[in-house]
């Protein structure tokens, strides 16, 4: 697979405590095979100091390939990703959460999987490794596991972690898909729509995961889980 440039989209809402660390980690990341990176951070109308933290980091690091976009109203993670996809100029796109649950170094694992597994799309699975910390059994194991199995029934994929943030997808594909979900429904929507592309191949690679609690800023909840179920059913039969 020929890839010379990767766009890393970072949606951020009220992540003032972690956004600079994430930007620093992503900025220091050296991609395999000399692949160029493009960092796109989307501030989803945060009400804390996220905006100031982003601006300070960019000001201190003028040589980093970072561009920032600011939503005028809070629209949700999915909507921020939509804007990032629109802006992206890389051959491939990957999403990076603005917290510290995922290790940006694992992005190279996705790229290596792309090159070795000879597929079009790579997902990073938190279920293929034991490198987990602070994991909530109920949500992560039962919740994510159930949603992934349900998704597999309708997609024909054999995924272990449909809800993963780390999805490495050709930008031409993401730009051609009409994405509608503004919140966490993005994950099932994009997976269901990828499954409708003829002859598309997909694989997973293991990634590490450090879960955070609601008190630390975790935003997904049981209501979002119900929305994910709805989206799986909806996008099986609709575009």
ABEGO torsion letter per residue (X at the ends): XBBABBBBBBBBBGAAAAAAAAAAAAAABBBBGGBBBBBBBBBBGBABAAAAAAAAAAAABAABBBBBBBBABBAEAAAAAAAAAAABABABBBBBBABAABBAAAAAAAAAAAAAAGBABBBBBAAABABBBGBBAAAAAAAAAAAAAAAAAAAGBBBABAABABBBBBAAAAAABBBABABAAAAAAAAAAAAABBGBBBBBBBBBBBBBBAAAGBABBAAAAAAAAAAAAAAAABX
